[in-house]
Amino acid sequence: MRVGLVKNAERIPRTRKLIKLSVDFGDESRIVVAGIGDQYQPEDLMGKKMIFVVNLKPKNIAGVESQAMLIVAEEADGKVHLITVEDEVPLGSKVW
Amino acid sequence: MRVGLVKNAERIPRTRKLIKLSVDFGDESRIVVAGIGDQYQPEDLMGKKMIFVVNLKPKNIAGVESQAMLIVAEEADGKVHLITVEDEVPLGSKVW
């Protein structure tokens, strides 16, 4: 897992809860599809440093190639909480 | 991974950087050995909600059975940053 900064976030049209993120990991950028659009707006995610699983095979989700997975905390009832990392943590830092 | 609260933290004697944590996951408590005592004091960790890998085999570290692994962010030069979760996230919440 690595620390990435959400540089852009937009809903994927004709989906109920998919948000497409452009994430900066310092040495590279990746497109990430997150399925939390039922609980968060794209602007809630913009500018946040969060944690991503980066060693997965890219996956086509609703026509978009997702190149990492956003890590969140999820309550038993499905309520999702973002996990943000302090500003001082450099992009691309390893999380383990 | 799950969200846990550090209820107690103490150095493991005769080790350079091992700290023994007692972590509350809501429905259970676990002992966790973390190797960040060169950069953090036990009192830095006390009372913090953090993320733990809980599906590992228990591991004996310096004579203490560690029953989970603390997740932190690590810079390329080895500097470690804690990843804390907001107070409102219930103990035991799944992180994925």
N, CA and C atoms of all chains as a GROMACS GRO file, in nm:
protein
  576
    1MET      N    1   0.085  -0.119   0.000
    1MET     CA    2   0.000   0.000   0.000
    1MET      C    3   0.089   0.124   0.000
    2ARG      N    4   0.037   0.230  -0.058
    2ARG     CA    5   0.114   0.354  -0.063
    2ARG      C    6   0.024   0.475  -0.036
    3VAL      N    7   0.087   0.584   0.001
    3VAL     CA    8   0.016   0.709   0.026
    3VAL      C    9   0.003   0.785  -0.106
    4GLY      N   10  -0.121   0.823  -0.139
    4GLY     CA   11  -0.145   0.900  -0.260
    4GLY      C   12  -0.233   1.021  -0.232
    5LEU      N   13  -0.221   1.122  -0.318
    5LEU     CA   14  -0.299   1.244  -0.305
    5LEU      C   15  -0.403   1.249  -0.417
    6VAL      N   16  -0.528   1.270  -0.381
    6VAL     CA   17  -0.635   1.278  -0.480
    6VAL      C   18  -0.630   1.415  -0.546
    7LYS      N   19  -0.589   1.416  -0.674
    7LYS     CA   20  -0.576   1.542  -0.747
    7LYS      C   21  -0.705   1.579  -0.818
    8ASN      N   22  -0.784   1.477  -0.850
    8ASN     CA   23  -0.912   1.504  -0.916
    8ASN      C   24  -1.008   1.391  -0.882
    9ALA      N   25  -1.136   1.426  -0.878
    9ALA     CA   26  -1.240   1.326  -0.847
    9ALA      C   27  -1.366   1.364  -0.922
   10GLU      N   28  -1.425   1.266  -0.989
   10GLU     CA   29  -1.550   1.293  -1.061
   10GLU      C   30  -1.634   1.166  -1.066
   11ARG      N   31  -1.764   1.185  -1.066
   11ARG     CA   32  -1.853   1.070  -1.076
   11ARG      C   33  -1.840   1.004  -1.214
   12ILE      N   34  -1.856   0.874  -1.215
   12ILE     CA   35  -1.862   0.803  -1.343
   12ILE      C   36  -2.007   0.802  -1.387
   13PRO      N   37  -2.036   0.862  -1.502
   13PRO     CA   38  -2.176   0.876  -1.546
   13PRO      C   39  -2.248   0.741  -1.553
   14ARG      N   40  -2.374   0.744  -1.526
   14ARG     CA   41  -2.460   0.626  -1.534
   14ARG      C   42  -2.419   0.515  -1.438
   15THR      N   43  -2.356   0.554  -1.327
   15THR     CA   44  -2.334   0.458  -1.218
   15THR      C   45  -2.391   0.521  -1.092
   16ARG      N   46  -2.422   0.435  -0.994
   16ARG     CA   47  -2.488   0.485  -0.874
   16ARG      C   48  -2.387   0.540  -0.773
   17LYS      N   49  -2.273   0.474  -0.765
   17LYS     CA   50  -2.181   0.515  -0.657
   17LYS      C   51  -2.033   0.510  -0.694
   18LEU      N   52  -2.004   0.511  -0.822
   18LEU     CA   53  -1.863   0.503  -0.862
   18LEU      C   54  -1.803   0.642  -0.884
   19ILE      N   55  -1.688   0.663  -0.825
   19ILE     CA   56  -1.615   0.788  -0.841
   19ILE      C   57  -1.476   0.755  -0.896
   20LYS      N   58  -1.440   0.830  -0.999
   20LYS     CA   59  -1.308   0.812  -1.062
   20LYS      C   60  -1.210   0.912  -1.002
   21LEU      N   61  -1.102   0.863  -0.947
   21LEU     CA   62  -1.001   0.948  -0.884
   21LEU      C   63  -0.874   0.949  -0.968
   22SER      N   64  -0.810   1.065  -0.975
   22SER     CA   65  -0.674   1.072  -1.027
   22SER      C   66  -0.583   1.091  -0.906
   23VAL      N   67  -0.494   0.997  -0.887
   23VAL     CA   68  -0.416   0.994  -0.763
   23VAL      C   69  -0.267   1.007  -0.792
   24ASP      N   70  -0.205   1.100  -0.721
   24ASP     CA   71  -0.062   1.127  -0.737
   24ASP      C   72   0.017   1.053  -0.629
   25PHE      N   73   0.108   0.965  -0.673
   25PHE     CA   74   0.191   0.892  -0.578
   25PHE      C   75   0.336   0.946  -0.577
   26GLY      N   76   0.353   1.064  -0.628
   26GLY     CA   77   0.487   1.122  -0.630
   26GLY      C   78   0.560   1.086  -0.757
   27ASP      N   79   0.595   0.961  -0.770
   27ASP     CA   80   0.669   0.918  -0.888
   27ASP      C   81   0.579   0.872  -1.002
   28GLU      N   82   0.448   0.864  -0.975
   28GLU     CA   83   0.356   0.822  -1.081
   28GLU      C   84   0.215   0.865  -1.042
   29SER      N   85   0.126   0.866  -1.143
   29SER     CA   86  -0.016   0.892  -1.118
   29SER      C   87  -0.095   0.769  -1.159
   30ARG      N   88  -0.206   0.747  -1.092
   30ARG     CA   89  -0.290   0.635  -1.128
   30ARG      C   90  -0.437   0.676  -1.123
   31ILE      N   91  -0.516   0.609  -1.205
   31ILE     CA   92  -0.661   0.624  -1.202
   31ILE      C   93  -0.715   0.518  -1.106
   32VAL      N   94  -0.803   0.560  -1.016
   32VAL     CA   95  -0.860   0.468  -0.917
   32VAL      C   96  -1.012   0.486  -0.914
   33VAL      N   97  -1.083   0.376  -0.927
   33VAL     CA   98  -1.229   0.381  -0.915
   33VAL      C   99  -1.267   0.339  -0.773
   34ALA      N  100  -1.343   0.425  -0.705
   34ALA     CA  101  -1.386   0.399  -0.566
   34ALA      C  102  -1.538   0.391  -0.563
   35GLY      N  103  -1.589   0.294  -0.491
   35GLY     CA  104  -1.733   0.271  -0.488
   35GLY      C  105  -1.801   0.332  -0.366
   36ILE      N  106  -1.767   0.457  -0.336
   36ILE     CA  107  -1.822   0.519  -0.215
   36ILE      C  108  -1.906   0.642  -0.246
   37GLY      N  109  -1.950   0.651  -0.372
   37GLY     CA  110  -2.026   0.769  -0.415
   37GLY      C  111  -2.166   0.778  -0.359
   38ASP      N  112  -2.210   0.672  -0.289
   38ASP     CA  113  -2.338   0.681  -0.219
   38ASP      C  114  -2.323   0.753  -0.085
   39GLN      N  115  -2.199   0.766  -0.039
   39GLN     CA  116  -2.177   0.827   0.093
   39GLN      C  117  -2.088   0.951   0.087
   40TYR      N  118  -2.017   0.967  -0.022
   40TYR     CA  119  -1.927   1.081  -0.035
   40TYR      C  120  -1.945   1.148  -0.171
   41GLN      N  121  -1.924   1.278  -0.172
   41GLN     CA  122  -1.922   1.353  -0.297
   41GLN      C  123  -1.778   1.360  -0.347
   42PRO      N  124  -1.762   1.374  -0.479
   42PRO     CA  125  -1.625   1.386  -0.530
   42PRO      C  126  -1.544   1.494  -0.459
   43GLU      N  127  -1.610   1.605  -0.426
   43GLU     CA  128  -1.535   1.714  -0.362
   43GLU      C  129  -1.492   1.680  -0.219
   44ASP      N  130  -1.554   1.580  -0.158
   44ASP     CA  131  -1.508   1.533  -0.026
   44ASP      C  132  -1.371   1.467  -0.035
   45LEU      N  133  -1.340   1.417  -0.154
   45LEU     CA  134  -1.218   1.337  -0.171
   45LEU      C  135  -1.101   1.419  -0.225
   46MET      N  136  -1.135   1.526  -0.297
   46MET     CA  137  -1.034   1.610  -0.362
   46MET      C  138  -0.935   1.664  -0.260
   47GLY      N  139  -0.807   1.651  -0.291
   47GLY     CA  140  -0.705   1.711  -0.207
   47GLY      C  141  -0.668   1.629  -0.085
   48LYS      N  142  -0.730   1.513  -0.069
   48LYS     CA  143  -0.701   1.431   0.049
   48LYS      C  144  -0.586   1.333   0.021
   49LYS      N  145  -0.501   1.318   0.123
   49LYS     CA  146  -0.397   1.214   0.118
   49LYS      C  147  -0.454   1.090   0.183
   50MET      N  148  -0.457   0.982   0.106
   50MET     CA  149  -0.516   0.859   0.160
   50MET      C  150  -0.427   0.741   0.121
   51ILE      N  151  -0.476   0.622   0.154
   51ILE     CA  152  -0.396   0.500   0.138
   51ILE      C  153  -0.456   0.415   0.027
   52PHE      N  154  -0.369   0.362  -0.056
   52PHE     CA  155  -0.414   0.284  -0.172
   52PHE      C  156  -0.335   0.153  -0.181
   53VAL      N  157  -0.405   0.047  -0.216
   53VAL     CA  158  -0.338  -0.078  -0.250
   53VAL      C  159  -0.295  -0.066  -0.396
   54VAL      N  160  -0.164  -0.077  -0.418
   54VAL     CA  161  -0.112  -0.050  -0.553
   54VAL      C  162  -0.061  -0.175  -0.623
   55ASN      N  163  -0.058  -0.286  -0.554
   55ASN     CA  164  -0.002  -0.407  -0.618
   55ASN      C  165  -0.110  -0.504  -0.666
   56LEU      N  166  -0.219  -0.447  -0.717
   56LEU     CA  167  -0.325  -0.531  -0.774
   56LEU      C  168  -0.320  -0.524  -0.926
   57LYS      N  169  -0.377  -0.622  -0.989
   57LYS     CA  170  -0.393  -0.615  -1.134
   57LYS      C  171  -0.496  -0.507  -1.166
   58PRO      N  172  -0.470  -0.424  -1.268
   58PRO     CA  173  -0.570  -0.326  -1.308
   58PRO      C  174  -0.704  -0.396  -1.337
   59LYS      N  175  -0.813  -0.326  -1.304
   59LYS     CA  176  -0.944  -0.388  -1.316
   59LYS      C  177  -1.038  -0.292  -1.387
   60ASN      N  178  -1.108  -0.342  -1.486
   60ASN     CA  179  -1.204  -0.259  -1.558
   60ASN      C  180  -1.335  -0.250  -1.478
   61ILE      N  181  -1.367  -0.127  -1.437
   61ILE     CA  182  -1.490  -0.105  -1.361
   61ILE      C  183  -1.573  -0.001  -1.435
   62ALA      N  184  -1.688  -0.042  -1.485
   62ALA     CA  185  -1.777   0.048  -1.559
   62ALA      C  186  -1.703   0.120  -1.672
   63GLY      N  187  -1.614   0.047  -1.735
   63GLY     CA  188  -1.546   0.104  -1.851
   63GLY      C  189  -1.421   0.185  -1.818
   64VAL      N  190  -1.388   0.193  -1.691
   64VAL     CA  191  -1.269   0.268  -1.650
   64VAL      C  192  -1.168   0.169  -1.592
   65GLU      N  193  -1.041   0.181  -1.633
   65GLU     CA  194  -0.938   0.092  -1.577
   65GLU      C  195  -0.892   0.145  -1.442
   66SER      N  196  -0.926   0.072  -1.336
   66SER     CA  197  -0.884   0.112  -1.202
   66SER      C  198  -0.748   0.050  -1.172
   67GLN      N  199  -0.653   0.136  -1.135
   67GLN     CA  200  -0.513   0.092  -1.122
   67GLN      C  201  -0.466   0.084  -0.977
   68ALA      N  202  -0.559   0.095  -0.885
   68ALA     CA  203  -0.528   0.080  -0.742
   68ALA      C  204  -0.661   0.075  -0.668
   69MET      N  205  -0.655   0.051  -0.537
   69MET     CA  206  -0.779   0.043  -0.458
   69MET      C  207  -0.768   0.136  -0.338
   70LEU      N  208  -0.868   0.221  -0.321
   70LEU     CA  209  -0.873   0.311  -0.205
   70LEU      C  210  -0.906   0.231  -0.079
   71ILE      N  211  -0.829   0.257   0.027
   71ILE     CA  212  -0.853   0.192   0.157
   71ILE      C  213  -0.940   0.282   0.244
   72VAL      N  214  -1.047   0.227   0.297
   72VAL     CA  215  -1.137   0.300   0.388
   72VAL      C  216  -1.171   0.210   0.506
   73ALA      N  217  -1.229   0.270   0.610
   73ALA     CA  218  -1.282   0.192   0.722
   73ALA      C  219  -1.432   0.179   0.702
   74GLU      N  220  -1.482   0.060   0.730
   74GLU     CA  221  -1.626   0.036   0.708
   74GLU      C  222  -1.688  -0.024   0.834
   75GLU      N  223  -1.793   0.042   0.881
   75GLU     CA  224  -1.865  -0.010   0.997
   75GLU      C  225  -1.945  -0.134   0.957
   76ALA      N  226  -1.990  -0.207   1.058
   76ALA     CA  227  -2.066  -0.329   1.031
   76ALA      C  228  -2.190  -0.300   0.946
   77ASP      N  229  -2.248  -0.181   0.960
   77ASP     CA  230  -2.370  -0.149   0.885
   77ASP      C  231  -2.340  -0.090   0.747
   78GLY      N  232  -2.211  -0.086   0.709
   78GLY     CA  233  -2.176  -0.039   0.575
   78GLY      C  234  -2.134   0.106   0.570
   79LYS      N  235  -2.147   0.179   0.681
   79LYS     CA  236  -2.105   0.319   0.682
   79LYS      C  237  -1.953   0.328   0.662
   80VAL      N  238  -1.913   0.413   0.569
   80VAL     CA  239  -1.773   0.423   0.531
   80VAL      C  240  -1.708   0.548   0.591
   81HIS      N  241  -1.586   0.533   0.642
   81HIS     CA  242  -1.507   0.647   0.691
   81HIS      C  243  -1.378   0.655   0.611
   82LEU      N  244  -1.346   0.774   0.566
   82LEU     CA  245  -1.217   0.794   0.499
   82LEU      C  246  -1.104   0.783   0.600
   83ILE      N  247  -0.990   0.735   0.554
   83ILE     CA  248  -0.870   0.733   0.637
   83ILE      C  249  -0.769   0.826   0.573
   84THR      N  250  -0.747   0.940   0.638
   84THR     CA  251  -0.656   1.038   0.579
   84THR      C  252  -0.523   1.036   0.652
   85VAL      N  253  -0.421   1.071   0.577
   85VAL     CA  254  -0.284   1.068   0.628
   85VAL      C  255  -0.239   1.212   0.645
   86GLU      N  256  -0.158   1.237   0.747
   86GLU     CA  257  -0.112   1.374   0.773
   86GLU      C  258  -0.040   1.434   0.653
   87ASP      N  259  -0.056   1.566   0.640
   87ASP     CA  260   0.003   1.638   0.526
   87ASP      C  261   0.152   1.613   0.512
   88GLU      N  262   0.220   1.597   0.626
   88GLU     CA  263   0.367   1.588   0.623
   88GLU      C  264   0.418   1.456   0.565
   89VAL      N  265   0.330   1.358   0.548
   89VAL     CA  266   0.375   1.228   0.495
   89VAL      C  267   0.396   1.241   0.344
   90PRO      N  268   0.516   1.212   0.295
   90PRO     CA  269   0.544   1.230   0.152
   90PRO      C  270   0.460   1.136   0.065
   91LEU      N  271   0.422   1.184  -0.052
   91LEU     CA  272   0.352   1.100  -0.148
   91LEU      C  273   0.438   0.979  -0.181
   92GLY      N  274   0.371   0.866  -0.195
   92GLY     CA  275   0.440   0.744  -0.232
   92GLY      C  276   0.494   0.667  -0.113
   93SER      N  277   0.486   0.724   0.007
   93SER     CA  278   0.535   0.651   0.126
   93SER      C  279   0.468   0.516   0.134
   94LYS      N  280   0.546   0.417   0.173
   94LYS     CA  281   0.496   0.282   0.188
   94LYS      C  282   0.409   0.273   0.314
   95VAL      N  283   0.300   0.200   0.304
   95VAL     CA  284   0.214   0.176   0.421
   95VAL      C  285   0.209   0.027   0.444
   96TRP      N  286   0.248  -0.014   0.564
   96TRP     CA  287   0.253  -0.157   0.595
   96TRP      C  288   0.264  -0.180   0.743
   97MET      N  289  -0.785  -0.611   0.782
   97MET     CA  290  -0.738  -0.511   0.878
   97MET      C  291  -0.858  -0.458   0.956
   98ARG      N  292  -0.830  -0.417   1.079
   98ARG     CA  293  -0.937  -0.363   1.163
   98ARG      C  294  -0.887  -0.242   1.242
   99VAL      N  295  -0.983  -0.161   1.286
   99VAL     CA  296  -0.953  -0.044   1.368
   99VAL      C  297  -0.945  -0.087   1.514
  100GLY      N  298  -0.835  -0.053   1.579
  100GLY     CA  299  -0.819  -0.085   1.721
  100GLY      C  300  -0.772   0.037   1.798
  101LEU      N  301  -0.801   0.037   1.929
  101LEU     CA  302  -0.762   0.146   2.018
  101LEU      C  303  -0.650   0.097   2.110
  102VAL      N  304  -0.542   0.172   2.115
  102VAL     CA  305  -0.430   0.135   2.203
  102VAL      C  306  -0.466   0.173   2.347
  103LYS      N  307  -0.488   0.071   2.430
  103LYS     CA  308  -0.528   0.095   2.569
  103LYS      C  309  -0.405   0.104   2.659
  104ASN      N  310  -0.298   0.038   2.618
  104ASN     CA  311  -0.177   0.044   2.698
  104ASN      C  312  -0.056   0.024   2.605
  105ALA      N  313   0.055   0.085   2.642
  105ALA     CA  314   0.178   0.072   2.562
  105ALA      C  315   0.297   0.076   2.655
  106GLU      N  316   0.389  -0.016   2.639
  106GLU     CA  317   0.509  -0.016   2.723
  106GLU      C  318   0.625  -0.076   2.645
  107ARG      N  319   0.743  -0.028   2.675
  107ARG     CA  320   0.862  -0.084   2.611
  107ARG      C  321   0.886  -0.227   2.656
  108ILE      N  322   0.936  -0.308   2.564
  108ILE     CA  323   0.978  -0.442   2.601
  108ILE      C  324   1.124  -0.433   2.647
  109PRO      N  325   1.148  -0.471   2.773
  109PRO     CA  326   1.283  -0.453   2.829
  109PRO      C  327   1.389  -0.523   2.745
  110ARG      N  328   1.505  -0.466   2.747
  110ARG     CA  329   1.621  -0.523   2.679
  110ARG      C  330   1.601  -0.536   2.527
  111THR      N  331   1.517  -0.451   2.471
  111THR     CA  332   1.509  -0.441   2.325
  111THR      C  333   1.529  -0.293   2.291
  112ARG      N  334   1.571  -0.269   2.167
  112ARG     CA  335   1.605  -0.132   2.129
  112ARG      C  336   1.482  -0.053   2.088
  113LYS      N  337   1.389  -0.121   2.021
  113LYS     CA  338   1.278  -0.043   1.964
  113LYS      C  339   1.144  -0.114   1.969
  114LEU      N  340   1.130  -0.214   2.052
  114LEU     CA  341   1.003  -0.287   2.056
  114LEU      C  342   0.912  -0.231   2.165
  115ILE      N  343   0.788  -0.208   2.126
  115ILE     CA  344   0.684  -0.161   2.219
  115ILE      C  345   0.569  -0.261   2.216
  116LYS      N  346   0.525  -0.297   2.334
  116LYS     CA  347   0.413  -0.391   2.348
  116LYS      C  348   0.285  -0.311   2.369
  117LEU      N  349   0.189  -0.334   2.281
  117LEU     CA  350   0.062  -0.262   2.287
  117LEU      C  351  -0.049  -0.358   2.330
  118SER      N  352  -0.142  -0.307   2.410
  118SER     CA  353  -0.268  -0.378   2.434
  118SER      C  354  -0.374  -0.305   2.355
  119VAL      N  355  -0.437  -0.376   2.263
  119VAL     CA  356  -0.524  -0.310   2.166
  119VAL      C  357  -0.666  -0.364   2.177
  120ASP      N  358  -0.760  -0.271   2.188
  120ASP     CA  359  -0.902  -0.306   2.201
  120ASP      C  360  -0.968  -0.297   2.063
  121PHE      N  361  -1.025  -0.409   2.019
  121PHE     CA  362  -1.097  -0.412   1.891
  121PHE      C  363  -1.248  -0.417   1.911
  122GLY      N  364  -1.293  -0.382   2.030
  122GLY     CA  365  -1.437  -0.384   2.055
  122GLY      C  366  -1.480  -0.519   2.108
  123ASP      N  367  -1.477  -0.618   2.022
  123ASP     CA  368  -1.520  -0.752   2.063
  123ASP      C  369  -1.407  -0.837   2.120
  124GLU      N  370  -1.284  -0.787   2.110
  124GLU     CA  371  -1.171  -0.863   2.164
  124GLU      C  372  -1.053  -0.769   2.186
  125SER      N  373  -0.958  -0.814   2.266
  125SER     CA  374  -0.832  -0.742   2.284
  125SER      C  375  -0.718  -0.827   2.235
  126ARG      N  376  -0.615  -0.761   2.188
  126ARG     CA  377  -0.498  -0.835   2.142
  126ARG      C  378  -0.372  -0.765   2.187
  127ILE      N  379  -0.267  -0.844   2.204
  127ILE     CA  380  -0.134  -0.790   2.229
  127ILE      C  381  -0.064  -0.775   2.094
  128VAL      N  382  -0.003  -0.659   2.074
  128VAL     CA  383   0.065  -0.631   1.948
  128VAL      C  384   0.204  -0.576   1.977
  129VAL      N  385   0.304  -0.634   1.915
  129VAL     CA  386   0.440  -0.580   1.928
  129VAL      C  387   0.470  -0.494   1.805
  130ALA      N  388   0.510  -0.370   1.831
  130ALA     CA  389   0.541  -0.277   1.722
  130ALA      C  390   0.688  -0.235   1.732
  131GLY      N  391   0.755  -0.231   1.620
  131GLY     CA  392   0.898  -0.202   1.618
  131GLY      C  393   0.931  -0.058   1.587
  132ILE      N  394   0.860   0.034   1.652
  132ILE     CA  395   0.879   0.176   1.621
  132ILE      C  396   0.930   0.255   1.742
  133GLY      N  397   0.984   0.183   1.840
  133GLY     CA  398   1.028   0.248   1.962
  133GLY      C  399   1.152   0.334   1.947
  134ASP      N  400   1.214   0.327   1.830
  134ASP     CA  401   1.326   0.419   1.804
  134ASP      C  402   1.276   0.557   1.763
  135GLN      N  403   1.148   0.565   1.723
  135GLN     CA  404   1.094   0.693   1.676
  135GLN      C  405   0.975   0.742   1.758
  136TYR      N  406   0.915   0.654   1.834
  136TYR     CA  407   0.799   0.693   1.916
  136TYR      C  408   0.816   0.643   2.058
  137GLN      N  409   0.759   0.718   2.150
  137GLN     CA  410   0.752   0.676   2.289
  137GLN      C  411   0.619   0.603   2.310
  138PRO      N  412   0.615   0.513   2.407
  138PRO     CA  413   0.488   0.444   2.436
  138PRO      C  414   0.372   0.542   2.454
  139GLU      N  415   0.399   0.654   2.520
  139GLU     CA  416   0.289   0.749   2.546
  139GLU      C  417   0.240   0.819   2.419
  140ASP      N  418   0.320   0.816   2.312
  140ASP     CA  419   0.273   0.869   2.182
  140ASP      C  420   0.162   0.782   2.124
  141LEU      N  421   0.160   0.658   2.166
  141LEU     CA  422   0.069   0.559   2.105
  141LEU      C  423  -0.058   0.539   2.188
  142MET      N  424  -0.046   0.565   2.316
  142MET     CA  425  -0.158   0.543   2.407
  142MET      C  426  -0.281   0.624   2.366
  143GLY      N  427  -0.395   0.557   2.364
  143GLY     CA  428  -0.520   0.627   2.336
  143GLY      C  429  -0.546   0.653   2.189
  144LYS      N  430  -0.458   0.606   2.102
  144LYS     CA  431  -0.477   0.631   1.958
  144LYS      C  432  -0.554   0.517   1.893
  145LYS      N  433  -0.643   0.556   1.804
  145LYS     CA  434  -0.712   0.458   1.719
  145LYS      C  435  -0.632   0.442   1.593
  146MET      N  436  -0.588   0.319   1.567
  146MET     CA  437  -0.505   0.295   1.450
  146MET      C  438  -0.552   0.168   1.379
  147ILE      N  439  -0.476   0.129   1.278
  147ILE     CA  440  -0.516   0.018   1.191
  147ILE      C  441  -0.422  -0.099   1.214
  148PHE      N  442  -0.479  -0.218   1.223
  148PHE     CA  443  -0.400  -0.337   1.250
  148PHE      C  444  -0.438  -0.449   1.154
  149VAL      N  445  -0.337  -0.522   1.110
  149VAL     CA  446  -0.361  -0.645   1.034
  149VAL      C  447  -0.389  -0.754   1.137
  150VAL      N  448  -0.507  -0.814   1.130
  150VAL     CA  449  -0.547  -0.909   1.234
  150VAL      C  450  -0.552  -1.053   1.186
  151ASN      N  451  -0.532  -1.077   1.059
  151ASN     CA  452  -0.544  -1.214   1.008
  151ASN      C  453  -0.408  -1.280   0.985
  152LEU      N  454  -0.314  -1.250   1.073
  152LEU     CA  455  -0.183  -1.314   1.064
  152LEU      C  456  -0.171  -1.420   1.173
  153LYS      N  457  -0.079  -1.512   1.153
  153LYS     CA  458  -0.049  -1.608   1.259
  153LYS      C  459   0.022  -1.534   1.371
  154PRO      N  460  -0.012  -1.560   1.497
  154PRO     CA  461   0.061  -1.498   1.608
  154PRO      C  462   0.210  -1.526   1.594
  155LYS      N  463   0.290  -1.428   1.634
  155LYS     CA  464   0.434  -1.440   1.615
  155LYS      C  465   0.506  -1.403   1.744
  156ASN      N  466   0.599  -1.484   1.785
  156ASN     CA  467   0.675  -1.456   1.906
  156ASN      C  468   0.788  -1.357   1.875
  157ILE      N  469   0.780  -1.240   1.938
  157ILE     CA  470   0.880  -1.138   1.916
  157ILE      C  471   0.940  -1.101   2.052
  158ALA      N  472   1.066  -1.130   2.070
  158ALA     CA  473   1.135  -1.101   2.197
  158ALA      C  474   1.058  -1.157   2.316
  159GLY      N  475   1.003  -1.276   2.298
  159GLY     CA  476   0.935  -1.343   2.408
  159GLY      C  477   0.791  -1.301   2.430
  160VAL      N  478   0.740  -1.214   2.344
  160VAL     CA  479   0.600  -1.170   2.355
  160VAL      C  480   0.525  -1.220   2.232
  161GLU      N  481   0.406  -1.276   2.252
  161GLU     CA  482   0.326  -1.322   2.139
  161GLU      C  483   0.251  -1.204   2.078
  162SER      N  484   0.289  -1.165   1.957
  162SER     CA  485   0.222  -1.055   1.888
  162SER      C  486   0.107  -1.111   1.806
  163GLN      N  487  -0.012  -1.056   1.832
  163GLN     CA  488  -0.134  -1.115   1.774
  163GLN      C  489  -0.194  -1.028   1.663
  164ALA      N  490  -0.121  -0.930   1.619
  164ALA     CA  491  -0.165  -0.846   1.507
  164ALA      C  492  -0.046  -0.758   1.470
  165MET      N  493  -0.061  -0.681   1.362
  165MET     CA  494   0.049  -0.595   1.318
  165MET      C  495  -0.002  -0.451   1.302
  166LEU      N  496   0.069  -0.358   1.362
  166LEU     CA  497   0.034  -0.216   1.349
  166LEU      C  498   0.071  -0.167   1.209
  167ILE      N  499  -0.022  -0.095   1.147
  167ILE     CA  500   0.003  -0.037   1.014
  167ILE      C  501   0.050   0.108   1.029
  168VAL      N  502   0.162   0.140   0.966
  168VAL     CA  503   0.214   0.276   0.968
  168VAL      C  504   0.259   0.314   0.826
  169ALA      N  505   0.283   0.442   0.806
  169ALA     CA  506   0.341   0.488   0.679
  169ALA      C  507   0.491   0.507   0.701
  170GLU      N  508   0.569   0.467   0.603
  170GLU     CA  509   0.715   0.476   0.618
  170GLU      C  510   0.776   0.545   0.497
  171GLU      N  511   0.850   0.651   0.525
  171GLU     CA  512   0.920   0.721   0.417
  171GLU      C  513   1.035   0.635   0.365
  172ALA      N  514   1.087   0.674   0.250
  172ALA     CA  515   1.197   0.598   0.189
  172ALA      C  516   1.317   0.589   0.282
  173ASP      N  517   1.337   0.691   0.366
  173ASP     CA  518   1.454   0.692   0.457
  173ASP      C  519   1.426   0.622   0.590
  174GLY      N  520   1.307   0.562   0.602
  174GLY     CA  521   1.276   0.486   0.722
  174GLY      C  522   1.198   0.564   0.826
  175LYS      N  523   1.175   0.692   0.803
  175LYS     CA  524   1.096   0.770   0.899
  175LYS      C  525   0.951   0.720   0.901
  176VAL      N  526   0.900   0.696   1.020
  176VAL     CA  527   0.768   0.636   1.036
  176VAL      C  528   0.665   0.740   1.078
  177HIS      N  529   0.546   0.734   1.016
  177HIS     CA  530   0.434   0.818   1.054
  177HIS      C  531   0.318   0.730   1.100
  178LEU      N  532   0.259   0.765   1.213
  178LEU     CA  533   0.139   0.694   1.257
  178LEU      C  534   0.022   0.728   1.166
  179ILE      N  535  -0.067   0.633   1.149
  179ILE     CA  536  -0.192   0.657   1.076
  179ILE      C  537  -0.305   0.642   1.175
  180THR      N  538  -0.366   0.754   1.209
  180THR     CA  539  -0.473   0.749   1.309
  180THR      C  540  -0.608   0.763   1.240
  181VAL      N  541  -0.706   0.703   1.305
  181VAL     CA  542  -0.841   0.699   1.251
  181VAL      C  543  -0.928   0.791   1.336
  182GLU      N  544  -1.025   0.858   1.274
  182GLU     CA  545  -1.109   0.952   1.350
  182GLU      C  546  -1.180   0.882   1.466
  183ASP      N  547  -1.200   0.962   1.573
  183ASP     CA  548  -1.263   0.909   1.695
  183ASP      C  549  -1.396   0.842   1.667
  184GLU      N  550  -1.470   0.896   1.570
  184GLU     CA  551  -1.606   0.846   1.547
  184GLU      C  552  -1.612   0.706   1.485
  185VAL      N  553  -1.498   0.657   1.438
  185VAL     CA  554  -1.499   0.523   1.375
  185VAL      C  555  -1.504   0.416   1.486
  186PRO      N  556  -1.604   0.328   1.484
  186PRO     CA  557  -1.617   0.229   1.591
  186PRO      C  558  -1.500   0.131   1.592
  187LEU      N  559  -1.464   0.087   1.713
  187LEU     CA  560  -1.361  -0.015   1.727
  187LEU      C  561  -1.404  -0.140   1.652
  188GLY      N  562  -1.307  -0.204   1.590
  188GLY     CA  563  -1.335  -0.327   1.518
  188GLY      C  564  -1.380  -0.306   1.374
  189SER      N  565  -1.402  -0.180   1.334
  189SER     CA  566  -1.443  -0.155   1.195
  189SER      C  567  -1.341  -0.217   1.100
  190LYS      N  568  -1.394  -0.273   0.992
  190LYS     CA  569  -1.310  -0.335   0.892
  190LYS      C  570  -1.240  -0.227   0.809
  191VAL      N  571  -1.115  -0.249   0.777
  191VAL     CA  572  -1.041  -0.157   0.691
  191VAL      C  573  -0.997  -0.234   0.568
  192TRP      N  574  -1.039  -0.184   0.451
  192TRP     CA  575  -1.006  -0.256   0.328
  192TRP      C  576  -1.028  -0.167   0.207
   0.00000   0.00000   0.00000
